[in-house]
């Protein structure tokens, strides 16, 4: 061998030894990392050379995942034969080829030609399996990235460790990283946060200056950042070489409009969401923070169906929201600000934005009187609605506005001008009264869950199709219907109106669904006759008209009489599903067989029921759970009945 070649190989080996275990720059000033660093080092279990570990670090953007990972990397890199720190997201272009080339160049210290991802995987497996490797894969956002450069533990030599940082916890699960080898980065406590913002503001200046007037503004910065290191560093830099008043102004600006650097960092997680996931996130960020998970799911299920649970899981996995130990949906204050800022950017005009949460914006929009559809549900700030004179307003939804106390009693233009078709005030629990409703165009009125609503003014609603008064637990009387006619009403829901005693005469030619479940005090309603009194001469003056449209009837926990079952119920000849749960009936009469289309009959918890005299011909499902008084002969007959 030529002497110069030999010397060259010696130099190459020496350089490898020198560069082996080289540490990387982390940051100029680090606080609050040591406990988390020690926890991660324990997860790596570097001293064990008989296995390969993959460890995942996850958390929201700007929380310090990369900083923590680099600290762990620097503390352990000297124990490995070769190492690599790879910024994954910024070097991933359509496939993992670029990532593979960077990784190989750092491991073998020379460029290797690769023509495809598959070829790169084969080469990586051969090289990595012969070495004890420390690999730090930073900011992974796609499972294909991991498949291309760190597919399985058996790619690596024994003793190797792979550290993965990501905003998406699910990626770790999909890649087989065990739950006990994952770590969620925590926010800084107030003491460490104060120290970090102080250092970024004043660097090495004497700390006496801080406590001579700056402490208050620094405390404000700590509260605003809520432990997010990125925000503390950005705000601290804004304070550098500024007077106290200038610092206050800078912080005021940050509180009004999220700093661009913080916004861009946090919004990366939002941009990775699918369309429906983005909608759910913005709903939560703008309107639903702090609500119980069950309530959030109930509210959003109307728009997203039962897939809402999956959407929420995705948001949790991507560290955009959290579910507290008490079951509340929470999110970091700056994540909330990021979401609200996305909505603000939709338009400078609040009336053209997809969501409203600020009471001043809501009042401004309603006073403009130019909107055709207005939804500001779940706004906790709004307490009252200004007078409405919006000829173009078609839909008004103020559901779940927990502090809404009143509607304007005098509503300009309501009669003859307002074309409102939908009015929803679901779960507005402080509302006690709503204005006179004389809306010829109204099709839907939903007051579900208005638990303090005691009375409703007369209704004159020629176009009415749906009325929901469910869970209006203090409502004592059904609203008077002008002319006694709701000819287009299809759905009437009065579930859990515990204090409702009667319903006035109403003609309902189009009724399709009615539910009076748990109306404990309901004694009479003229559509179906007298539920409580057995004598037929007690029926109200308005003669009921048979309805061929109703297919579903629910009378759970009501005072249904034998007379009602024998006579009045038969007006609904086409009913297919009948619920009579928790009624004090003793006999289900023979007339039940007249329901030719009834396929499902529920009699659960009718504890006094003794006899079921006949079975409808089309019945497919009969449930009589906990009907303790049923006679043995009746049970035998039911068991022998052939159900088709």
C-alpha positions as CSV (number, residue, x, y, z in Angstrom):
1,X,0.0,0.0,0.0
2,X,1.3,3.5,-0.9
3,X,2.4,5.4,2.2
4,X,0.0,8.4,1.4
5,X,-2.9,6.1,1.2
6,X,-2.0,4.4,4.5
7,X,-1.7,7.9,6.1
8,X,-5.0,8.9,4.7
9,X,-6.8,5.9,6.3
10,X,-5.1,6.7,9.6
11,X,-6.3,10.3,9.4
12,X,-9.8,9.2,8.5
13,X,-10.0,6.8,11.5
14,X,-8.6,9.5,13.9
15,X,-11.2,12.0,12.6
16,X,-14.0,9.4,13.3
17,X,-12.7,9.0,16.8
18,X,-12.6,12.8,17.3
19,X,-16.1,13.4,15.9
20,X,-17.6,10.4,17.7
21,X,-20.0,11.6,20.3
22,X,-20.0,15.2,19.2
23,X,-22.6,17.3,21.0
24,X,-25.1,19.7,19.3
25,X,-26.0,23.2,20.2
26,X,-29.3,23.3,22.2
27,X,-29.9,26.8,23.3
28,X,-28.4,29.8,25.0
29,X,-30.3,29.5,28.2
30,X,-32.2,26.4,29.5
31,X,-34.4,26.2,32.5
32,X,-36.7,23.6,34.0
33,X,-35.3,20.8,31.8
34,X,-33.4,18.7,34.3
35,X,-36.2,16.6,35.8
36,X,-37.7,15.9,32.4
37,X,-34.3,15.0,31.0
38,X,-33.6,12.5,33.7
39,X,-37.0,10.9,33.1
40,X,-36.2,10.4,29.4
41,X,-32.8,9.1,30.1
42,X,-34.3,6.5,32.4
43,X,-36.7,5.5,29.5
44,X,-33.8,5.1,27.1
45,X,-32.1,2.7,29.5
46,X,-28.8,3.3,27.7
47,X,-26.8,0.9,29.8
48,X,-28.8,-2.1,28.5
49,X,-27.0,-3.4,25.3
50,X,-29.1,-6.5,24.8
51,X,-32.1,-4.7,23.2
52,X,-33.1,-1.8,20.9
53,X,-35.4,0.9,22.3
54,X,-37.6,3.5,20.5
55,X,-38.7,6.4,22.7
56,X,-41.3,8.9,21.7
57,X,-41.5,12.5,22.9
58,X,-44.8,14.3,22.1
59,X,-46.5,17.6,22.9
60,X,-47.8,20.8,21.4
61,X,-45.7,23.0,19.1
62,X,-43.3,25.3,21.0
63,X,-43.4,23.2,24.2
64,X,-39.7,22.3,23.9
65,X,-39.7,18.8,22.5
66,X,-36.6,19.4,20.3
67,X,-34.8,21.2,23.1
68,X,-35.4,18.3,25.6
69,X,-34.5,15.7,23.0
70,X,-31.2,17.4,22.2
71,X,-30.3,17.6,25.8
72,X,-30.9,13.9,26.2
73,X,-29.0,13.3,22.9
74,X,-26.0,15.3,24.1
75,X,-26.0,13.5,27.5
76,X,-25.8,10.0,25.9
77,X,-24.2,10.3,22.5
78,X,-20.7,9.4,23.7
79,X,-22.0,5.9,24.5
80,X,-22.7,5.0,20.8
81,X,-20.6,4.0,17.8
82,X,-22.4,6.4,15.5
83,X,-25.2,9.0,15.8
84,X,-27.5,11.2,13.7
85,X,-29.8,14.2,14.4
86,X,-32.3,14.4,11.6
87,X,-34.9,17.2,11.1
88,X,-37.6,15.1,9.5
89,X,-40.4,17.4,8.5
90,X,-38.3,19.9,6.7
91,X,-36.3,17.3,4.8
92,X,-39.2,15.1,3.8
93,X,-40.2,15.6,0.1
94,X,-43.0,13.3,-1.1
95,X,-41.0,10.2,-0.1
96,X,-38.3,9.3,2.3
97,X,-35.4,9.3,-0.2
98,X,-33.8,12.5,0.9
99,X,-34.1,11.5,4.6
100,X,-32.4,8.2,3.8
101,X,-29.5,9.9,2.0
102,X,-28.9,12.4,4.8
103,X,-29.0,9.6,7.4
104,X,-26.5,7.4,5.4
105,X,-24.2,10.3,4.8
106,X,-24.0,11.0,8.6
107,X,-23.6,7.3,9.6
108,X,-21.0,6.2,7.0
109,X,-19.7,9.8,6.3
110,X,-19.9,9.5,2.6
111,X,-22.5,9.8,-0.1
112,X,-24.2,6.6,-1.2
113,X,-26.3,6.6,-4.4
114,X,-29.9,5.5,-3.8
115,X,-32.4,5.2,-6.5
116,X,-35.6,4.3,-4.6
117,X,-36.9,4.2,-1.0
118,X,-37.0,0.4,-1.1
119,X,-33.4,0.3,-2.0
120,X,-32.6,2.8,0.7
121,X,-34.4,0.6,3.3
122,X,-32.3,-2.4,2.3
123,X,-29.0,-0.4,2.5
124,X,-30.0,1.2,5.8
125,X,-30.8,-2.2,7.4
126,X,-27.4,-3.6,6.4
127,X,-25.4,-0.7,7.7
128,X,-27.4,0.1,10.9
129,X,-27.7,-3.5,12.0
130,X,-23.9,-3.6,12.4
131,X,-23.7,-0.5,14.6
132,X,-24.8,0.7,18.0
133,X,-26.7,3.8,16.9
134,X,-28.2,6.8,18.5
135,X,-30.8,8.3,16.2
136,X,-32.8,11.5,16.9
137,X,-35.7,12.0,14.5
138,X,-37.1,15.4,15.1
139,X,-40.6,16.7,14.2
140,X,-42.0,13.6,12.6
141,X,-45.5,14.2,11.2
142,X,-46.1,11.2,8.9
143,X,-45.8,7.5,9.5
144,X,-44.2,7.0,6.1
145,X,-41.2,9.0,7.3
146,X,-40.6,6.5,10.1
147,X,-41.1,3.6,7.7
148,X,-38.4,4.9,5.5
149,X,-35.6,5.6,8.0
150,X,-36.4,3.6,11.2
151,X,-38.9,0.9,10.2
152,X,-38.4,-1.7,13.0
153,X,-36.1,-2.2,16.0
154,X,-34.3,-5.1,14.2
155,X,-32.9,-2.6,11.6
156,X,-30.5,-1.5,14.4
157,X,-27.6,-3.1,16.2
158,X,-28.1,-4.2,19.8
159,X,-27.9,-1.3,22.2
160,X,-29.2,1.2,19.7
161,X,-31.7,3.9,20.7
162,X,-34.1,5.9,18.5
163,X,-35.6,9.1,19.9
164,X,-38.7,10.4,18.0
165,X,-40.3,13.8,18.6
166,X,-43.8,14.5,17.2
167,X,-46.9,16.5,17.8
168,X,-49.0,13.4,17.0
169,X,-49.0,10.8,19.7
170,X,-50.9,8.4,17.5
171,X,-47.9,8.2,15.1
172,X,-45.9,6.7,18.0
173,X,-48.6,4.1,18.6
174,X,-48.9,3.2,14.9
175,X,-45.1,2.7,14.7
176,X,-45.1,0.3,17.6
177,X,-43.6,2.6,20.3
178,X,-44.9,1.2,23.6
179,X,-46.9,3.5,25.8
180,X,-44.3,3.1,28.6
181,X,-41.7,4.5,26.3
182,X,-43.5,7.7,25.4
183,X,-43.3,11.0,27.2
184,X,-45.4,14.1,27.0
185,X,-43.4,17.3,27.5
186,X,-44.8,19.4,30.4
187,X,-45.3,23.2,30.5
188,X,-42.8,25.2,32.6
189,X,-43.9,26.1,36.1
190,X,-44.3,29.8,37.0
191,X,-40.8,30.0,38.6
192,X,-39.0,28.6,35.6
193,X,-41.2,30.5,33.2
194,X,-40.4,33.8,34.9
195,X,-36.7,33.1,34.8
196,X,-36.9,32.2,31.0
197,X,-38.8,35.4,30.1
198,X,-36.5,37.5,32.3
199,X,-33.3,36.2,30.7
200,X,-34.7,36.7,27.2
201,X,-35.6,40.3,28.1
202,X,-32.5,41.3,29.9
203,X,-29.9,38.6,29.2
204,X,-27.1,39.2,31.7
205,X,-28.2,42.6,33.0
206,X,-28.4,43.0,36.8
207,X,-31.6,41.4,38.0
208,X,-32.1,44.4,40.4
209,X,-33.6,46.2,37.4
210,X,-36.3,43.6,37.0
211,X,-37.6,44.1,40.5
212,X,-37.4,47.8,40.3
213,X,-40.5,47.9,38.1
214,X,-40.5,45.1,35.6
215,X,-41.7,42.3,37.8
216,X,-45.4,43.0,37.2
217,X,-45.1,43.0,33.4
218,X,-43.0,39.8,33.6
219,X,-45.7,38.2,35.7
220,X,-48.3,39.2,33.1
221,X,-46.1,37.6,30.4
222,X,-45.8,34.4,32.5
223,X,-49.6,34.2,32.9
224,X,-50.2,34.9,29.1
225,X,-47.7,32.2,28.0
226,X,-49.1,29.5,30.3
227,X,-45.8,27.7,30.5
228,X,-45.1,27.6,26.7
229,X,-41.3,28.2,26.3
230,X,-41.6,29.5,22.7
231,X,-44.0,32.2,23.8
232,X,-41.8,33.1,26.8
233,X,-38.8,33.5,24.5
234,X,-40.7,35.6,21.9
235,X,-42.3,37.9,24.5
236,X,-39.0,38.2,26.3
237,X,-37.3,39.3,23.1
238,X,-40.0,42.0,22.6
239,X,-39.1,43.3,26.1
240,X,-35.4,43.7,25.3
241,X,-34.2,47.3,25.6
242,X,-37.7,48.6,26.2
243,X,-39.1,50.8,29.0
244,X,-41.8,49.4,31.3
245,X,-44.5,51.2,29.3
246,X,-43.2,49.9,26.0
247,X,-43.2,46.3,27.5
248,X,-46.8,46.7,28.5
249,X,-47.7,47.9,25.0
250,X,-45.9,45.0,23.4
251,X,-47.7,42.5,25.7
252,X,-51.0,44.2,25.0
253,X,-50.4,43.7,21.3
254,X,-49.6,40.0,21.8
255,X,-52.8,39.6,23.8
256,X,-54.9,41.2,21.0
257,X,-53.2,39.5,18.1
258,X,-51.1,36.4,18.5
259,X,-47.4,36.9,17.6
260,X,-46.7,35.7,14.0
261,X,-43.9,33.3,15.1
262,X,-46.1,31.7,17.8
263,X,-49.1,31.5,15.4
264,X,-47.1,29.8,12.6
265,X,-45.6,27.3,15.0
266,X,-48.9,26.4,16.7
267,X,-50.8,26.4,13.4
268,X,-48.7,23.6,11.9
269,X,-50.7,21.1,13.9
270,X,-54.0,22.7,12.7
271,X,-52.9,22.6,9.1
272,X,-52.3,18.9,9.3
273,X,-55.9,18.2,10.3
274,X,-58.6,17.0,7.8
275,X,-61.5,19.3,7.0
276,X,-64.0,18.0,9.5
277,X,-61.3,17.8,12.3
278,X,-60.5,21.5,11.6
279,X,-64.2,22.4,12.0
280,X,-64.4,20.5,15.3
281,X,-61.2,22.1,16.6
282,X,-62.4,25.7,15.8
283,X,-65.8,25.0,17.5
284,X,-64.0,23.9,20.6
285,X,-61.4,26.6,20.6
286,X,-63.9,29.4,20.0
287,X,-66.9,28.2,22.0
288,X,-66.5,24.9,23.9
289,X,-63.4,25.2,26.0
290,X,-64.1,24.0,29.6
291,X,-67.3,22.1,28.8
292,X,-67.7,18.4,29.8
293,X,-66.7,16.0,27.1
294,X,-70.2,14.5,27.1
295,X,-71.7,17.9,26.5
296,X,-69.3,18.7,23.7
297,X,-70.1,15.4,22.0
298,X,-73.8,16.0,22.4
299,X,-73.5,19.5,20.9
300,X,-71.3,18.5,17.9
301,X,-73.0,15.2,17.1
302,X,-75.8,17.1,15.4
303,X,-73.3,18.2,12.7
304,X,-70.8,15.3,12.7
305,X,-72.8,12.3,13.8
306,X,-71.1,9.6,15.8
307,X,-67.8,10.3,14.1
308,X,-67.4,13.2,16.5
309,X,-65.7,10.9,19.0
310,X,-63.1,10.0,16.4
311,X,-62.5,13.7,15.6
312,X,-62.0,14.5,19.3
313,X,-59.5,11.6,19.7
314,X,-57.5,13.0,16.7
315,X,-57.3,16.4,18.4
316,X,-56.1,14.8,21.6
317,X,-53.5,12.7,19.8
318,X,-52.2,15.8,18.0
319,X,-51.9,17.7,21.4
320,X,-54.4,20.3,20.3
321,X,-56.8,19.6,23.1
322,X,-56.8,17.6,26.4
323,X,-59.5,15.8,28.5
324,X,-59.0,16.7,32.1
325,X,-59.2,14.2,34.9
326,X,-62.7,15.6,35.6
327,X,-63.8,15.0,32.0
328,X,-63.6,18.6,30.8
329,X,-62.3,19.5,27.3
330,X,-59.4,21.9,27.8
331,X,-56.7,23.4,25.6
332,X,-53.7,25.6,26.1
333,X,-54.6,29.3,26.2
334,X,-52.3,30.0,23.2
335,X,-53.8,27.1,21.2
336,X,-57.2,28.7,21.9
337,X,-55.9,32.1,20.7
338,X,-54.5,30.5,17.6
339,X,-57.9,29.0,16.7
340,X,-59.7,32.3,17.3
341,X,-57.2,34.1,15.2
342,X,-57.8,31.7,12.3
343,X,-61.5,32.6,12.5
344,X,-60.7,36.3,12.7
345,X,-58.7,36.1,9.6
346,X,-61.8,34.9,7.7
347,X,-63.0,38.5,7.5
348,X,-62.5,41.9,9.1
349,X,-66.3,42.0,9.4
350,X,-67.5,39.9,12.4
351,X,-70.8,39.2,10.5
352,X,-68.9,37.3,7.8
353,X,-67.0,35.0,10.1
354,X,-67.9,31.4,10.7
355,X,-68.0,31.8,14.5
356,X,-68.7,34.5,17.1
357,X,-67.8,34.3,20.8
358,X,-67.3,37.9,21.8
359,X,-70.5,39.6,23.1
360,X,-69.6,43.0,21.5
361,X,-69.2,41.3,18.1
362,X,-72.5,39.6,18.5
363,X,-74.3,42.8,19.4
364,X,-72.6,44.6,16.5
365,X,-73.7,41.9,14.0
366,X,-77.3,41.8,15.2
367,X,-77.5,45.6,15.1
368,X,-76.4,45.7,11.5
369,X,-79.6,43.8,10.6
370,X,-78.1,42.4,7.4
371,X,-77.5,38.8,8.3
372,X,-79.6,35.9,6.9
373,X,-78.3,33.2,9.2
374,X,-76.9,33.8,12.7
375,X,-75.4,31.2,14.9
376,X,-73.5,32.2,18.0
377,X,-74.2,29.1,20.1
378,X,-72.1,28.3,23.1
379,X,-71.1,32.0,23.7
380,X,-70.8,32.4,27.5
381,X,-70.4,36.2,27.5
382,X,-73.7,37.2,25.8
383,X,-76.5,38.0,28.4
384,X,-79.1,39.7,26.2
385,X,-80.1,40.1,22.6
386,X,-80.6,43.6,21.2
387,X,-83.9,44.5,19.4
388,X,-84.1,42.7,16.1
389,X,-85.2,44.3,12.9
390,X,-83.6,42.0,10.4
391,X,-85.9,41.4,7.4
392,X,-83.3,39.0,5.9
393,X,-82.8,36.9,9.1
394,X,-83.8,33.3,8.4
395,X,-82.0,31.3,11.2
396,X,-81.1,32.4,14.7
397,X,-79.2,30.0,16.9
398,X,-78.1,31.0,20.4
399,X,-78.0,27.5,21.8
400,X,-75.8,26.8,24.9
401,X,-75.3,30.5,25.7
402,X,-75.1,29.8,29.3
403,X,-75.6,33.4,30.5
404,X,-78.3,34.5,28.1
405,X,-81.0,35.9,30.3
406,X,-83.4,37.6,28.0
407,X,-84.7,38.2,24.6
408,X,-86.1,41.7,23.6
409,X,-89.8,41.7,24.7
410,X,-90.5,44.2,22.0
411,X,-89.1,43.0,18.7
412,X,-89.3,45.5,15.9
413,X,-90.5,44.0,12.7
414,X,-91.4,40.6,14.0
415,X,-94.8,40.8,12.5
416,X,-95.1,41.0,8.8
417,X,-91.4,41.7,8.2
418,X,-89.2,39.1,9.9
419,X,-88.8,35.9,7.8
420,X,-87.3,33.9,10.5
421,X,-87.6,30.1,9.9
422,X,-85.5,28.6,12.6
423,X,-85.1,29.8,16.2
424,X,-82.9,27.7,18.6
425,X,-82.2,28.4,22.2
426,X,-81.1,25.0,23.4
427,X,-79.9,24.8,27.0
428,X,-80.2,28.6,27.6
429,X,-80.9,27.8,31.2
430,X,-81.2,31.4,32.5
431,X,-84.0,32.4,30.0
432,X,-87.3,32.8,31.8
433,X,-89.4,34.4,29.1
434,X,-89.3,34.8,25.3
435,X,-91.1,37.4,23.3
436,X,-94.5,37.1,21.6
437,X,-94.1,34.7,18.7
438,X,-96.1,35.7,15.7
439,X,-93.9,34.5,12.9
440,X,-95.8,33.3,9.9
441,X,-92.6,31.8,8.4
442,X,-91.2,30.0,11.5
443,X,-90.7,26.3,10.9
444,X,-88.6,25.2,13.9
445,X,-88.7,26.4,17.5
446,X,-86.2,24.5,19.8
447,X,-86.2,25.5,23.5
448,X,-84.9,22.2,24.7
449,X,-83.2,22.4,28.1
450,X,-84.5,25.9,29.0
451,X,-85.0,24.8,32.5
452,X,-86.1,28.2,33.9
453,X,-88.7,28.9,31.2
454,X,-92.1,28.9,32.9
455,X,-94.4,30.2,30.2
456,X,-94.4,30.6,26.5
457,X,-96.6,33.3,24.8
458,X,-99.3,32.4,22.3
459,X,-98.1,30.8,19.1
460,X,-99.4,31.7,15.6
461,X,-97.3,29.6,13.4
462,X,-98.9,28.6,10.1
463,X,-95.6,27.1,8.8
464,X,-94.6,25.3,12.0
465,X,-93.0,21.9,11.5
466,X,-91.0,21.1,14.7
467,X,-91.5,22.1,18.3
468,X,-89.1,20.9,20.9
469,X,-89.8,21.8,24.6
470,X,-88.0,18.8,26.1
471,X,-86.4,19.3,29.5
472,X,-88.2,22.5,30.1
473,X,-88.6,21.2,33.6
474,X,-90.4,24.3,35.1
475,X,-92.8,24.8,32.1
476,X,-96.3,24.5,33.6
477,X,-98.5,25.0,30.5
478,X,-98.3,24.4,26.8
479,X,-98.4,27.7,24.9
480,X,-101.8,28.7,23.6
481,X,-102.1,28.1,19.9
482,X,-103.9,30.9,18.1
483,X,-106.8,29.4,16.1
484,X,-105.9,26.0,17.6
485,X,-104.2,25.0,14.4
486,X,-100.6,23.8,13.8
487,X,-101.5,22.1,10.5
488,X,-97.9,21.5,9.3
489,X,-96.4,20.3,12.6
490,X,-94.6,17.0,12.2
491,X,-92.6,16.7,15.4
492,X,-93.8,17.5,18.9
493,X,-91.2,16.7,21.7
494,X,-92.1,17.3,25.4
495,X,-89.8,14.8,27.1
496,X,-89.1,15.5,30.8
497,X,-91.5,18.4,31.1
498,X,-92.1,17.4,34.7
499,X,-94.5,20.2,35.6
500,X,-96.6,20.2,32.4
501,X,-100.2,19.4,33.2
502,X,-102.2,19.9,30.0
503,X,-102.1,20.7,26.3
504,X,-104.8,22.9,24.9
505,X,-106.9,21.8,21.8
506,X,-104.7,21.6,18.8
507,X,-105.4,20.3,15.3
508,X,-102.4,18.4,14.0
509,X,-103.0,16.9,10.6
510,X,-99.3,16.3,9.7
511,X,-98.0,15.0,13.0
512,X,-95.3,12.3,12.5
513,X,-93.5,12.0,15.9
514,X,-94.7,12.8,19.4
515,X,-92.9,12.2,22.7
516,X,-94.3,12.9,26.1
517,X,-91.8,10.7,28.1
518,X,-91.5,11.5,31.8
519,X,-94.3,14.1,31.8
520,X,-95.3,13.0,35.3
521,X,-98.1,15.5,35.8
522,X,-99.6,15.5,32.3
523,X,-103.3,14.6,32.6
524,X,-104.9,15.6,29.4
525,X,-104.3,16.7,25.8
526,X,-107.0,17.0,23.3
527,X,-105.2,15.4,20.4
528,X,-105.3,12.0,21.9
529,X,-108.0,12.5,24.5
530,X,-107.9,12.1,28.3
531,X,-105.0,10.1,29.5
532,X,-105.9,10.1,33.2
533,X,-109.7,9.8,33.5
534,X,-111.3,6.5,32.5
535,X,-114.7,8.0,31.6
536,X,-115.1,8.9,27.9
537,X,-117.3,11.8,28.7
538,X,-114.3,13.6,30.2
539,X,-112.8,14.0,26.7
540,X,-112.2,17.6,25.8
541,X,-114.6,19.4,23.5
542,X,-112.4,19.3,20.4
543,X,-113.0,16.0,18.6
544,X,-109.8,14.3,17.8
545,X,-109.1,13.5,14.2
546,X,-107.4,10.2,13.2
547,X,-103.8,10.6,11.9
548,X,-102.3,8.3,9.3
549,X,-98.9,10.0,9.4
550,X,-97.7,9.3,13.0
551,X,-95.2,6.3,13.0
552,X,-93.5,6.8,16.4
553,X,-95.2,7.4,19.8
554,X,-93.5,7.5,23.2
555,X,-95.5,7.7,26.4
556,X,-92.8,6.8,28.9
557,X,-93.7,7.4,32.5
558,X,-97.0,9.0,31.7
559,X,-100.5,8.5,33.2
560,X,-101.8,6.4,30.4
561,X,-105.3,5.0,31.1
562,X,-107.0,1.9,29.8
563,X,-109.5,4.0,28.0
564,X,-106.7,5.8,26.1
565,X,-105.2,2.5,25.1
566,X,-108.5,1.0,24.0
567,X,-109.8,4.0,22.1
568,X,-107.8,7.1,21.6
569,X,-104.5,5.5,20.7
570,X,-106.1,3.8,17.8
571,X,-106.4,7.1,16.0
572,X,-102.7,6.5,15.0
573,X,-103.3,3.4,12.9
574,X,-100.0,3.5,11.1
575,X,-97.7,3.7,14.1
576,X,-94.7,1.4,13.8
577,X,-93.0,2.0,17.2
578,X,-94.8,2.4,20.5
579,X,-93.1,3.1,23.9
580,X,-95.2,2.7,27.1
581,X,-92.3,2.2,29.5
582,X,-93.0,2.9,33.2
583,X,-96.8,3.2,33.0
584,X,-99.2,2.0,35.6
585,X,-101.4,-0.1,33.3
586,X,-102.7,-3.5,34.3
587,X,-103.9,-4.7,31.0
588,X,-102.7,-4.3,27.4
589,X,-106.2,-4.6,25.7
590,X,-107.1,-6.6,22.6
591,X,-107.5,-3.4,20.6
592,X,-103.7,-3.3,20.3
593,X,-103.9,-5.9,17.5
594,X,-105.5,-3.2,15.4
595,X,-102.1,-1.7,14.9
596,X,-101.4,-3.5,11.7
597,X,-98.0,-1.9,11.1
598,X,-96.6,-1.9,14.7
599,X,-93.2,-3.7,14.6
600,X,-91.7,-2.6,18.0
601,X,-93.5,-2.5,21.3
602,X,-91.7,-1.4,24.6
603,X,-93.4,-2.2,27.9
604,X,-90.4,-2.2,30.2
605,X,-90.9,-1.4,33.9
606,X,-94.7,-1.5,33.7
607,X,-94.7,-3.2,37.1
608,X,-98.5,-3.5,37.5
609,X,-99.0,-5.0,34.0
610,X,-100.7,-8.4,34.4
611,X,-102.1,-9.3,30.9
612,X,-101.1,-8.8,27.3
613,X,-104.3,-9.9,25.6
614,X,-103.3,-9.7,22.0
615,X,-100.1,-9.3,19.8
616,X,-100.2,-7.0,16.7
617,X,-99.8,-9.0,13.5
618,X,-96.5,-7.3,12.3
619,X,-94.8,-7.2,15.6
620,X,-91.1,-8.1,15.5
621,X,-89.8,-6.9,18.8
622,X,-91.5,-6.9,22.2
623,X,-89.7,-5.9,25.4
624,X,-91.4,-6.3,28.7
625,X,-88.4,-6.2,31.1
626,X,-89.2,-5.9,34.8
627,X,-92.9,-6.4,34.3
628,X,-93.1,-8.3,37.6
629,X,-96.9,-8.7,37.7
630,X,-97.3,-10.6,34.4
631,X,-99.3,-13.7,35.0
632,X,-97.7,-17.1,34.3
633,X,-100.4,-17.8,31.7
634,X,-99.6,-14.6,29.9
635,X,-95.9,-15.4,30.0
636,X,-96.6,-18.9,28.6
637,X,-98.8,-17.4,25.8
638,X,-96.0,-15.0,24.9
639,X,-93.4,-17.7,24.8
640,X,-95.6,-19.8,22.5
641,X,-96.4,-16.8,20.2
642,X,-94.6,-17.1,16.8
643,X,-92.9,-13.8,16.2
644,X,-92.1,-13.0,12.6
